[in-house]
Amino acid sequence: MKLILVGMNYKTAPVELRERLQNYCSDQDIALPDLMGNPEVKEAICLATCNRIEVIARLGDAVRGEDFLKTFMSRQGNFDITETEKYLYVYRDIDAVLHLFRVAASLDSMVMGEPQILGQLKEAYRMAVDRHATGVLLNRLTHHAFQVAKRVRSETEIAGNAVSVSYAAVELAKKIFGNLKGKSALLIGAGEMSELAARHLIRQGVGNIFIANRTMARAEQMAEEFHGTAVSFDDFPSFLPEADIVIASTGAPGYILNSQMVAAALRKHKQHLLFFIDIAVPRDIDPDVGELDNVYLYNIDHLQDVVDANRALRQGEALRAEELIAEEVAGFEKWFNSLAAVPTIVKLREKTDGIVQGEMERFSAWLGGLQEEDRAHVEWLVSSVVKKILHDPITGLKEESSEGDELPDREAIRRLFKL
Amino acid sequence: MALAAYLASAVVYGGSLLERRVLTARFGAGLMLVALGIHTFYYLFRWVADVDIPSVDVYDTISFFAWAMAASYLALQLRTKTRVLGAFVAPVISVLMVIASIDLGGSVAGSAALKGTLVIIHVMLSVAGEALFAVASLAGVMYLIQDRLLRKKRDRTLIHLLPSLHDLDRINYICLFWGFSLLTLGILAGSFWARIVWGSHWQWDSKQVWTLLAWGFYAFLLHQRLAIGWQGRKAARWSLLAFVALLLLFILESFLFRSAHTFM
């Protein structure tokens, strides 16, 4: 079988090049007909995201097909064909299977474990199916890839933990409050980081957001964006009892929050748990605050540690994922290799069918003299004898090809039957 | 059979802690459900077959205690999705079942005074209440561990694995509340029975005194939680302390005193 995957990604090609190709490939109504227009391309899927552009195809002739795909990429990407080595990678047969599985499982992604790529692959596949560009091989291959991705996701923790500071803060908040729905947050300082954290919090269902900033205008602007409330900077301590999560990120030279203030707020607080995130340098919150009962304080270094540890964890999980994928590739390989026997089997059947047909015609005069029913019996008898004789050789061919590259039986059958 | 399933569940839960995977814990929960099913079936069978009315000897009591713990834990897990708590609950249940299975053969024949529906209700309610206290204290233990982890800011995979503080606190509260309600009803049932058999509601036997003490302790704890608003670390510590006290009283009492309750 001639399976091929040609592509470029964020590691091999600069963004200027990728975006040209992506612009072209993302319109599948142009890209797919172009690909399928070549007689050597039997099936094709075109995956175009901002980090990768890949074409996976089943080819008629391997050499001509590969040349076409490389030319196709270099033409659309507007780079010289001699530079293909630099920008493009080419995987053939089982290597292409491995690569596709790794992409689907997000092992090849810029942020390993990110979930979008699977959706993008599904979409690309759907587009190809709608345009009748897929067949037996790619259908089975992509479905297997989806299963692999699902398995990796559920059996490893590759996507388990936060790898950005603001998301790590949200994860921690969940470990304290369980569910963030209906919780309130107080942002002291309206910088970029706190804005990012606020976005994450809102996505998790945090209801009320209070924003205190030295420049009131900025606080109001952010309050509008997040449907929150802007409060005056000097007044923020009076909102402490209202908040469950406090994110401090001011440029103040010293501590603006100490344990007396928090203890006072805690007494008025309806809920009992308070989570402080101090992402300012120099720090805004006195470390003593973290010593209070039911109060948890994390500063930027703590969060960075969490992120670093999670990155390392993902690396470890990636190894497990690779093992899983190797297992799945081996499973797919069996079926994939058995496809190699298909042309021989088809030819063998054609030949025997031809012989049966020829002999039937030779005896047509005699057959014509028989009753309708008897004639049907004769035909059935002849074809079932042929089928029985072929059964074992065909099974043998399938088994042989699914096991390896050496195919002596296939060669023997081709030679003996003169296929 | 139920014992084997509980043990397997405990082992799998332990594995999930070591391996730090929620998936394994899910498997453990499944096993525990199977065990609970077998256990329940056993009770139903005995009830239908009417071999003997579930007697009130010490082994049956322990076995029922384990059953109540498993049932309440699994019910809570359905509501709060805190699977890993099972890693603490399952081993306790297993140990209890081992003790209970040492003597499954002959049940100690209680005196005539101890046969009757009201006695069974009394025992079942009290034991179920205490089982809920046990789950509450285990949730408390986990709360303290998670609290410590979050403060130390170190073992992140474990933080990730353990339930959130809020959920643990809620479990603790729910168990306290229902445990207390059941125990109260259990004591009342016992006291009505005592009135019928012995002629008075209250005999001042040692068991009754100690139980009243424990009951008072839990009443205090529940009051602090509801009225004063104790939550989180303090509440977790106290519920743990209360249960340890309950356990100590129970053991001391059975060794030191003989009373109308000595059968258990």
Chai-1 contact restraints between the chains, C-beta under 6 A:
chainA,res_idxA,chainB,res_idxB,connection_type,confidence,min_distance_angstrom,max_distance_angstrom,comment,restraint_id
A,K175,B,I159,contact,1.0,0.0,6.0,A-B,restraint_1
A,K175,B,S164,contact,1.0,0.0,6.0,A-B,restraint_2
A,I176,B,L165,contact,1.0,0.0,6.0,A-B,restraint_3
A,F177,B,H166,contact,1.0,0.0,6.0,A-B,restraint_4
A,G178,B,S164,contact,1.0,0.0,6.0,A-B,restraint_5
A,G178,B,H166,contact,1.0,0.0,6.0,A-B,restraint_6
A,G178,B,D167,contact,1.0,0.0,6.0,A-B,restraint_7
A,H272,B,Q231,contact,1.0,0.0,6.0,A-B,restraint_8
A,H272,B,G232,contact,1.0,0.0,6.0,A-B,restraint_9
A,D293,B,R233,contact,1.0,0.0,6.0,A-B,restraint_10
A,N294,B,G232,contact,1.0,0.0,6.0,A-B,restraint_11
A,Y296,B,L150,contact,1.0,0.0,6.0,A-B,restraint_12
A,H302,B,K153,contact,1.0,0.0,6.0,A-B,restraint_13
A,V306,B,R156,contact,1.0,0.0,6.0,A-B,restraint_14
A,A309,B,R156,contact,1.0,0.0,6.0,A-B,restraint_15
